[in-house]
């Protein structure tokens, strides 16, 4: 198995700290991209029902020849399937498309506060975990108030909250909450959806180390104990993003990147408070 650091979760399981994401990757491109990622050494693959590429991901997994117990496969529940019974049906369909008997992790993709059914969806995930269909359950884009509610209603904590997090949007205001409750943060858009790649400060640090900007960003995130899932459809970049364990940032590098945080303007995606689209 690849020598990727493992992060311990609050349910006793563990997850590779570095994985491969396929957001905005069409199904026909997901197949070769995931195949390239698996060849490069990635073992955590992150998809979602809403990405409409689970079948392509599943084909790559099936063709890889990698033993199932060496893979960590994550998907996420559609916003339009938060009803208790619908959530269980949606999970069954995800597993079928991926060609898997179980998933290592399944997340609620968004809380969708206007719909106000995320607690029902969480109950469904708890049941599926109890049945052994899912090893670990978590959430994505949840605010602390959303997490507090599902824990209060079920007594079960998410293992992970998957959040947009990168140098220009560092989520410092809620890091302490997650630490206190032993809920790990998994960074989606860890490169800021490309918005951070032309940052002059990071470019200077990259030149200093003889590395790419993306490698510097990923190393900075890994150093903080965050789980990261960069995305690319280019085989050379997929491999480059995996090659982030052979160098170290120094304290000055980290201080400079820490200083790039822009909580007011740095976010590139939707906000949990107002994301109510039922995809």
N, C-alpha and C positions, 0 to 999 in steps of 0.2 A: 504494500500500500504506500501511497505517496507520503513523504515525510512532512506533512503539513501540521502545524501545531493544532491541537485539539482544545476546544473550549468546553469546560464542564457546565452542564445545564442544571437547573434546580430540580429536575425530575430524576437525576442520576445518569442521564444519557450525556453524550458529548457530540460536538459538531466540529467539522473542520473550520479553522478560522478564516480560510480563504476559499471562496467558491466562485462559481461562474453563473451569471445572470443572463436571462434571455428576454428581458423587457423590450418591446418594440422590434422583435426579430420575427419576421413572418415564418410560418410553419416550414416552408420548403428550405429556408435558410437556417432554421434552428437545427435541423438534422446535421448538416456538415459542421456548423459552429460548435455544437455540443460534442460531436465526434473529435474535432480538433482539440477542444478543451480536455477531454478525457485522455487523449494521447499526450497532451502536455503535462498531465499529472493531477488536474483537478479531480476531486471526488465529490464535492458538494455542487449540485446543480439546482438552481432556483428558477422555477417557472410559476405560472398562475393560470387559472381557468380563463381569466380575462385577457390573457396574452394570445389565446387561440393558437398555441403552438405545442400543446402537450403531446400530440401525436408524433411530431417531428422529433421532440426530445426523447420520447419513448423509443423510436426507431434507433436513435443513436445509442441509447443505453443497451438495447437488445443486441446490437451488432458489436458492441465494444468488447465482449468476452470477459469483462471485469466481474468478479464474483459479486453478487448482490450485497453481501454483508460488508463489502468495501466501499459502497456508495452511500451517499446521503442525499436523498431526493426530496425536495420541498415543492409543494404547490400551495395555491391560495384560493379561498372560497370567493366566488363571484358576489358582487354587491347585491344582485337581484335574487340571491338564493339564501337569504338570512332566516327564512322560516325554518323551524326545527326539522320538519320532515324533508323540506326542499334541500336543506344543507346536507343531510345524509345522502340524498339522491345525487346531489352535485358531486359529493366526494366519490361515490361509486363510479360516476362517469369519468372523473379525473383519473382514478386508478385504472379504469379500463383503457382510456386513451394512452396512458403512460405504459400500459402492459405490466403493471405491478400488482402484487397481492397486498402490499402495504406501502405506506409512505413513511419516511423517516420524520417528516414534519409537515404539518398542514396549518396554515395561518388564515385568520379572517383578514381579508385584503384591506378593507376600510371599515370604520364604524358606521358610516352613513347615518349621522345623527337625526336627520329629518325622517328617515324610515323608522328608526328606533327599534330595531329588531336584533341588534348585535348580541344581546344577552341570550336570546333564543339560539342564535347560531353557535355561541360558545357552549351552550348545553349540549348541542349536537356533537361538537368536537370532543367534549369530555366523554360522551358515550362511546364515540368511535375509538377513542384512546383506550377506554376500559375494555373494549372488544378486541383490542390488539391490532386494529386496522391502521392506526397511526401510532408511531413511537412517541413523538413529542408534539405538543400543540402550542400555538402562539398566536400573535396578532401582528398587524402591520398598520402603521399610521394612527395608532391609538394614542390619545392623550392620557395623562395619569388618571383623570376622572373616569374615563371609559374603562381603564384597567381596574380601578377600585370597584366599579359597579359589577363587573363580571366575577371578580373574586368574592365580593360580598354575597352574590347570588348563588355561587357554586362551591366556594371554598377551594377552587383550583386556580393557581396562578399560571399565566403564560410563561413559557420558558424564554421567549424572545419577543421583542417588539422591533419590527423591521421599519426603519425610518430613513428619510432622506438625510444624509449626513456627509459633509465634505468640508474642505477648508473654509469656504465662504458661508457655510451654514452648519455650525458645529453642535447645535442642540445642547449647549452648556446648561441652559436653564432647567433641563429635566434629567440630566445625567445622574444627579444625586438621588432622585426618586428611584431610578432603575437600579442603582447600586444598593440602595436600602432594601429593596424588595427582591434582590438577586434575580433580576430579569435582564438578560443580556441584550445589547443593542446590536442589530445587524444593519449595516449601512447599504441602502440602495442608492443608486446614482453616486457612488463614492468618488467619482471624478467630476461631479457637478454637471452631469449630462454634457460634458465638454466645455462648460462655461469657465472652468478653472484652468484649463490646459494652456492658456496663453498668459497666465499670471507671471509677471516678471520676477517676483520674489522666489517663487518655486522654480522658475527656470534657472535662476542663479544657483540655487541649491543643487539642482539636477546637474548643472555643469561642473560644480565642485566635486560631485561624487562620480561623474561619468555615467550617469543614469538618465533615463527619460523622466519627464515631468510626471507621467502617470505612475511610474515606479516610486518616485519620491512621495506622492500623495498616499499611495497604498501602504508604503512603509510607515508613514506618519500615523495612519489609522490603525494598523496592526500593533504598533508600539503602545497604543492606548487600550489594548485588549478588546478592540471592536472586531466584529465579524464583517468581512467585506465581500461583495459579490460583483466585481466589475463585469462589464459586458463589452463584447466586440464580435464582429463577424469576420475579422481579418486574422488569419492563422498566426501571422508573425506577432501581432499585438496581443493575441490570446496568450501566446507563449511568453511574451515580454512581461505581461501583467502577472504571470505566475512566478517569474524570476525576481522575487523581492526579498529573499531570505539571506542573500550573500553579502549584504552591506548593512551599515548602521548609520542612523542620523545622530548628530550630537545635540547637546542641549540647546545650543544657539539655533540650529536648524529648526528644532521643534518650537522654540520661542517665536521665531519669525513666522512660522506657519500658523501657530496659535493666534497670532495677531491679525490674521486675515479674516477672522470671523465677522460677519455682517448680518446679525439676526434680522434686521429690518428689511434688507434687500437681497439677501443671499439665496433665498429659497427659489428653486427652479420649477418645482411641481406644485400640485394642488395642496390646499390646506385641509386638515382633518375636520375642522369646524364647519366647512362649507362644501366639502366634496360629497355630493348626494346623487351622483350619476349611477343609474342602475344597469351597469354593463354586465 
